[in-house]
Amino acid sequence: MNKLKLLTIVSLSAAIGLAAACSPAANTATSNTTGANTPAANTNTTTVANTTAPKTADETPASVKAAFPDAQSFTTQHKDLTKAQITEIENNSGGKITDTDHHSYLAFSTAGGTRKQIGAATVVKVNGKDVVVVYENKNGSPFINEVRSEGVPAAFLAQFKGKGHDDVVTFDEKIKPNGADAAMAEAMIAAIGADALAMQTLYGAAHSH
């Protein structure tokens, strides 16, 4: 091998090494996982175990970020529903599950130097409108802490607070339009009910009924 070829190979090797050194490091951040099957609560630091790599905060909808003004970071949690689970959820709620990939957004705070989960939320679509459902953890099961949706009367949305999977079958009896369009209210009741059952199915504690 002549000196010119040798010099070319050495120069190329050095260039490749520099490119590798300048490449950005892979994101290896993960969330706290003190509980494998419980959604986060606004006042409870139990977290949902990640089944996939966390996504960046930029993928979190602005409407979810607005529900957690004290959060410094977010992680998207994905879990799959089986066909049997979807059938049961739809039969019990009257709502429809349009995607087997159910995902929620976990909010984290780093106040005091400790990273802890301060909440979990989902976004459901109702007649083209985004509805943010914020959950808290009570005795290992998800309960609705707040429901947000632009242009929908607060008096209607407030009725969902404190409701869990056991209340879904009576949503249409207990939750009234309270100023909301009747058709929209009915659609929201079914959609939120389906989501509450999905959250219980994926993250809730086992129960005997």
Phi, psi and omega in degrees: 000128182280169186295325181296315179295319180298318179296321180296318180295317180297318181295319179295318179298319180295321180295319179296319180297322179293319179298319179295321182292332183269353181293142180293145179288149178291147178283118182243017181292142176226162180267164175294144185225064181280344178223131187281332188226034179232134178287158180286150175249157177295334181241011182232136186265007175297137185241166178266132179290135179284136175254351176222169178297139181295145177265166185282161181298333181296341179272356178277127181302146179301327180295328177286316179301323181294334180283345181231073183296340181267001182278140175260341180207161180224152175227138177269127182253125179247136171214145182265139173263139177279165179298323179294319179295319179297318179299317180294317180298314181293322179294323184276336185252334186082357178267176181240137174260114186266351182216129179291339179273098179271129179228147178232164182245122182262129181258137182233146175241148176243026180300136179075011179083002179246128179275121179221151179280130183246358179176168175218144181217156173234163175235121177246148179263129178230109181051042178082359182257136176281132176237119180265123180249116181262129183248151171234162183259125175231116179054038175085005180233150181280134174234148181285126178262329182196149173233132181234139174196128182295138176080006180250131183306133180299328181296329177285311183296328183296339183291342181279342184302131178085358182274146179234193184296331180291341182269349187303316184292344179249010178306314185288347177267323186265331184259119184255158182304322178045050177096347178277154174302133187300316181293319178294319179299316180297318180293322179292320179301316180292316183292316180292323177298317179297319180293320179298321178290324177296317179296319178295317181299318185275327188234345187285157177290153178295145178222165189266001183242000000 
